[in-house]
Amino acid sequence: MKKLYLTVNPFGGFKKGPKILKEVMPLFEKNNIDLTILETEYAGHNKKIAMEVNMSGYDGFCCIGGDGTFSEVINGLMARNDNLKFPLGLITGGTGNSFMHDLKCLDPVEAVKRIISGKRRKIDIFSCKTNKKLYYGFNILGWGIPTDANLLADKMRWIGSQRYNIASIFEVLSHKKRFARVSIDDNSIAADFAFIMGCNTVHTGKGMKMAPLARLDDGLIDLIIVRKVSRFKLLKLFPKVFSGNHISDPGVDYRQVKKFSIIPEKDRQLNIDGEVLGSTPVIVEVLPREIEIML
């Protein structure tokens, strides 16, 4: 009998987690999966659980949630004292679900079917060395508009899932100064940027194809650099990110790299996997095929 841990947030998102759990439980039972269900109690609890859980006799660790939830689990896994790397599973239950967009698995039932199937694959993650702390990401590292829009979107939860897109437009219109130096290998670019984003996934936000050439296991980070241009040009560029056509725009510098750093004139917070975490300066480096997923 296969044994799995499954974490669920009993309170967040209109109790979305328990509703999904109720929907998928019959699948686990039908397939003779022995589940140990762990309820999270606070923000960051998934990280603590994944860091400390006793995996003896267990075949994997799953969670119900979105990119932020999965990011917590990955950071917990990477911080374990025993360096154990156990397989991870994600049951779709977030807002943007960028990672599951890449896997074409937005249905929680489909996600469970894949977990039960026993198929596994290794994917890249990346390390983010900030001035005070080390973080890990699997989705995106954003600086500039992505971070500021995320902060604003948190204040607009009443709007619903489109709050990220609306907040992004507000940040484009704000036209803030963001001077920084970006270093890639032995080259560096100094300018006033709209945003800089390193992507491991094609998707970010609510269905944006920010890095259409990204692959989860290619050993590369897709780096998107957009210098600040007029509000009008940025607003024209914004709709293109939903199709991925923005990378053909002359104002977009798109590269596939193994490592890069951002050193701004004024330190700002970062967006790591959709959460505002840490601050610049930051060094980002890909860790090829570092974790195993059951999806």
C-alpha positions as CSV (number, residue, x, y, z in Angstrom):
1,M,0.0,0.0,0.0
2,K,1.3,3.4,-1.0
3,K,1.5,6.0,1.9
4,L,1.4,9.7,1.3
5,Y,1.3,12.8,3.4
6,L,-1.2,15.5,2.3
7,T,-1.4,19.0,3.7
8,V,-4.5,21.2,3.5
9,N,-5.3,24.7,4.7
10,P,-8.6,24.4,6.5
11,F,-9.2,28.1,6.6
12,G,-7.9,30.0,3.5
13,G,-9.6,30.9,0.3
14,F,-13.2,30.4,1.3
15,K,-12.2,27.0,2.7
16,K,-11.3,25.9,-0.8
17,G,-8.8,23.3,0.5
18,P,-11.4,21.2,2.4
19,K,-13.8,21.3,-0.5
20,I,-11.1,19.9,-2.8
21,L,-10.1,17.3,-0.3
22,K,-13.7,16.1,-0.1
23,E,-13.8,15.9,-3.9
24,V,-10.6,13.9,-4.3
25,M,-10.7,11.6,-1.2
26,P,-12.7,8.9,-3.0
27,L,-10.0,8.6,-5.7
28,F,-7.3,8.0,-3.0
29,E,-9.5,5.5,-1.2
30,K,-10.5,3.7,-4.5
31,N,-6.8,3.3,-5.3
32,N,-5.8,2.0,-1.9
33,I,-3.6,5.0,-1.0
34,D,-3.0,5.4,2.7
35,L,-3.2,9.2,3.4
36,T,-2.0,11.0,6.4
37,I,-3.7,14.4,6.3
38,L,-2.0,17.3,8.0
39,E,-3.8,20.6,8.5
40,T,-1.8,23.8,8.2
41,E,-2.3,26.4,10.9
42,Y,-0.5,29.5,9.8
43,A,1.4,31.1,6.8
44,G,4.6,29.2,6.4
45,H,3.5,26.0,8.1
46,N,3.9,24.0,5.0
47,K,7.6,24.8,5.0
48,K,8.0,23.7,8.6
49,I,6.1,20.5,8.0
50,A,8.2,19.6,4.9
51,M,11.4,20.4,6.8
52,E,10.6,18.3,9.8
53,V,8.2,15.5,8.8
54,N,9.3,11.9,9.4
55,M,9.2,10.3,5.9
56,S,10.0,6.7,7.1
57,G,7.6,4.4,5.4
58,Y,6.1,7.1,3.2
59,D,6.3,7.3,-0.6
60,G,5.8,11.0,-1.0
61,F,4.5,14.4,0.2
62,C,1.6,16.2,-1.3
63,C,-0.2,19.5,-0.7
64,I,-3.4,21.2,-1.9
65,G,-2.8,24.7,-3.0
66,G,-1.1,27.0,-5.5
67,D,2.4,28.2,-6.4
68,G,2.9,29.8,-3.0
69,T,2.0,26.6,-1.2
70,F,4.3,24.5,-3.3
71,S,7.1,27.0,-2.9
72,E,6.8,26.7,0.9
73,V,7.1,22.9,0.6
74,I,10.2,23.1,-1.7
75,N,11.9,25.6,0.7
76,G,11.1,23.2,3.6
77,L,12.5,20.2,1.6
78,M,15.7,22.1,0.8
79,A,16.2,23.1,4.4
80,R,16.0,19.6,5.9
81,N,18.9,18.6,8.2
82,D,18.9,15.0,6.7
83,N,19.1,16.3,3.1
84,L,16.4,13.8,2.2
85,K,14.7,14.6,-1.2
86,F,11.3,12.9,-1.3
87,P,8.9,13.1,-4.2
88,L,6.4,16.0,-4.1
89,G,2.9,16.3,-5.4
90,L,0.6,19.3,-5.9
91,I,-3.2,19.2,-6.1
92,T,-4.4,22.3,-7.9
93,G,-6.0,24.7,-5.5
94,G,-4.4,28.2,-5.9
95,T,-5.4,31.4,-7.6
96,G,-2.9,31.7,-10.5
97,N,-1.7,28.1,-10.6
98,S,1.2,29.0,-12.9
99,F,3.0,25.7,-12.4
100,M,-0.1,23.6,-13.1
101,H,-0.7,25.7,-16.2
102,D,2.6,24.5,-17.5
103,L,1.7,20.9,-16.7
104,K,-1.8,21.4,-18.3
105,C,-3.3,20.1,-15.0
106,L,-5.7,22.7,-13.6
107,D,-8.3,20.1,-12.5
108,P,-7.6,18.8,-8.9
109,V,-9.0,15.4,-9.9
110,E,-6.6,15.2,-12.8
111,A,-3.7,16.1,-10.5
112,V,-4.7,13.3,-8.1
113,K,-4.9,10.8,-11.0
114,R,-1.4,11.7,-12.0
115,I,-0.1,11.4,-8.4
116,I,-1.7,8.0,-8.1
117,S,-0.3,6.8,-11.5
118,G,3.2,6.6,-10.0
119,K,4.9,8.6,-12.8
120,R,7.7,10.9,-11.6
121,R,9.9,13.4,-13.2
122,K,12.8,15.7,-12.0
123,I,12.6,19.4,-12.5
124,D,14.8,22.4,-12.0
125,I,14.5,24.9,-9.2
126,F,16.7,28.0,-8.5
127,S,18.4,29.5,-5.5
128,C,18.0,33.2,-4.6
129,K,20.8,34.5,-2.4
130,T,19.7,37.8,-1.0
131,N,21.6,40.2,1.3
132,K,20.1,38.5,4.3
133,K,18.7,35.1,3.5
134,L,18.7,32.2,1.0
135,Y,15.4,31.3,-0.7
136,Y,14.5,28.7,-3.3
137,G,12.0,29.1,-6.2
138,F,10.5,26.9,-8.9
139,N,8.3,29.5,-10.7
140,I,9.6,33.0,-10.9
141,L,11.9,35.6,-9.4
142,G,10.6,39.1,-10.1
143,W,11.9,42.6,-9.5
144,G,10.2,45.9,-10.3
145,I,6.6,45.8,-11.6
146,P,6.0,42.1,-10.6
147,T,6.8,42.8,-7.0
148,D,5.0,46.1,-6.7
149,A,2.0,44.7,-8.5
150,N,1.9,41.8,-6.1
151,L,2.0,44.1,-3.1
152,L,-0.9,46.2,-4.6
153,A,-2.9,43.0,-5.5
154,D,-2.9,41.9,-1.9
155,K,-4.8,45.1,-1.1
156,M,-7.3,44.3,-3.8
157,R,-8.4,40.8,-2.9
158,W,-12.1,42.0,-3.1
159,I,-11.7,42.1,-6.9
160,G,-11.0,38.4,-7.1
161,S,-8.5,36.5,-9.3
162,Q,-8.1,39.4,-11.8
163,R,-6.5,41.6,-9.2
164,Y,-3.0,40.7,-10.3
165,N,-3.7,41.9,-13.9
166,I,-5.4,45.1,-12.7
167,A,-2.6,45.8,-10.2
168,S,0.0,45.3,-13.0
169,I,-1.8,48.0,-15.1
170,F,-1.8,50.4,-12.2
171,E,2.0,49.8,-11.7
172,V,2.6,50.5,-15.4
173,L,0.8,53.8,-15.1
174,S,2.7,54.7,-12.0
175,H,6.0,54.8,-14.1
176,K,8.3,54.6,-11.1
177,K,12.1,55.0,-11.4
178,R,13.9,51.7,-10.9
179,F,17.7,52.1,-11.6
180,A,19.7,48.8,-11.4
181,R,22.6,46.8,-12.7
182,V,21.9,43.3,-14.0
183,S,24.9,41.0,-14.3
184,I,24.8,37.9,-16.6
185,D,28.0,35.9,-16.7
186,D,30.7,38.5,-17.5
187,N,28.3,41.1,-18.9
188,S,26.3,43.7,-17.1
189,I,23.5,46.1,-18.1
190,A,22.8,49.3,-16.1
191,A,19.6,51.2,-16.8
192,D,16.2,52.3,-15.6
193,F,14.1,49.2,-15.8
194,A,10.4,48.5,-15.8
195,F,11.0,45.0,-14.6
196,I,13.4,42.1,-14.5
197,M,12.0,38.5,-14.2
198,G,13.7,35.1,-14.1
199,C,11.3,32.3,-15.0
200,N,11.5,28.5,-14.6
201,T,7.9,28.2,-15.9
202,V,6.2,29.4,-19.0
203,H,3.3,30.9,-17.0
204,T,3.1,33.5,-14.2
205,G,0.3,35.5,-12.6
206,K,-3.1,34.8,-14.0
207,G,-2.4,33.0,-17.2
208,M,0.5,35.2,-18.4
209,K,2.9,33.4,-20.8
210,M,5.8,35.4,-19.5
211,A,8.5,33.0,-20.6
212,P,7.1,31.0,-23.6
213,L,10.4,29.2,-24.2
214,A,10.8,28.0,-20.6
215,R,11.1,24.3,-19.8
216,L,11.0,22.8,-16.3
217,D,14.0,20.6,-16.8
218,D,16.3,22.4,-19.3
219,G,18.9,23.6,-16.7
220,L,18.2,27.2,-17.6
221,I,16.4,30.3,-16.3
222,D,14.5,32.3,-18.9
223,L,15.4,36.0,-18.1
224,I,13.1,38.8,-19.3
225,I,14.5,42.3,-19.0
226,V,12.3,45.3,-19.9
227,R,13.8,48.7,-19.8
228,K,11.5,51.6,-18.8
229,V,9.8,53.1,-21.8
230,S,6.7,55.3,-22.1
231,R,3.5,54.3,-20.3
232,F,1.8,53.9,-23.7
233,K,4.5,51.4,-24.9
234,L,4.3,49.4,-21.7
235,L,0.5,49.3,-21.9
236,K,0.7,48.1,-25.5
237,L,3.2,45.4,-24.4
238,F,1.0,44.2,-21.5
239,P,-1.7,42.3,-23.5
240,K,1.1,40.5,-25.4
241,V,2.3,38.6,-22.3
242,F,-0.9,36.5,-22.4
243,S,0.1,35.0,-25.7
244,G,3.9,35.1,-25.3
245,N,4.2,37.5,-28.2
246,H,5.9,40.1,-26.1
247,I,9.3,38.4,-26.6
248,S,9.4,39.6,-30.2
249,D,9.0,43.2,-29.1
250,P,12.3,45.2,-29.5
251,G,11.9,46.6,-26.0
252,V,12.1,43.1,-24.5
253,D,15.5,41.4,-23.8
254,Y,14.9,37.7,-23.6
255,R,17.7,35.3,-22.6
256,Q,18.2,31.8,-21.3
257,V,20.9,31.8,-18.6
258,K,22.2,29.7,-15.7
259,K,22.9,32.6,-13.3
260,F,22.2,36.3,-13.0
261,S,22.2,39.0,-10.3
262,I,20.3,42.3,-9.7
263,I,21.9,45.1,-7.9
264,P,19.6,48.2,-7.8
265,E,20.4,51.8,-6.9
266,K,17.8,51.4,-4.1
267,D,17.1,48.0,-2.6
268,R,13.6,46.7,-3.2
269,Q,11.6,43.7,-2.3
270,L,11.5,40.6,-4.5
271,N,8.6,38.5,-5.9
272,I,9.6,34.8,-5.4
273,D,6.9,32.3,-6.7
274,G,4.2,34.9,-6.3
275,E,5.1,35.9,-2.7
276,V,6.9,39.0,-1.6
277,L,10.1,37.7,0.0
278,G,13.5,39.1,0.7
279,S,15.1,42.1,-1.0
280,T,17.9,43.0,-3.3
281,P,20.8,42.7,-4.1
282,V,20.1,39.1,-5.2
283,I,22.1,36.4,-7.0
284,V,19.9,33.8,-8.8
285,E,21.2,30.4,-10.0
286,V,19.5,27.4,-11.5
287,L,19.8,24.0,-9.7
288,P,19.2,21.5,-12.5
289,R,16.8,18.6,-11.9
290,E,17.0,19.2,-8.2
291,I,13.6,17.9,-7.1
292,E,11.2,15.1,-8.1
293,I,7.5,15.6,-8.7
294,M,4.7,13.1,-8.9
295,L,2.8,14.9,-11.7
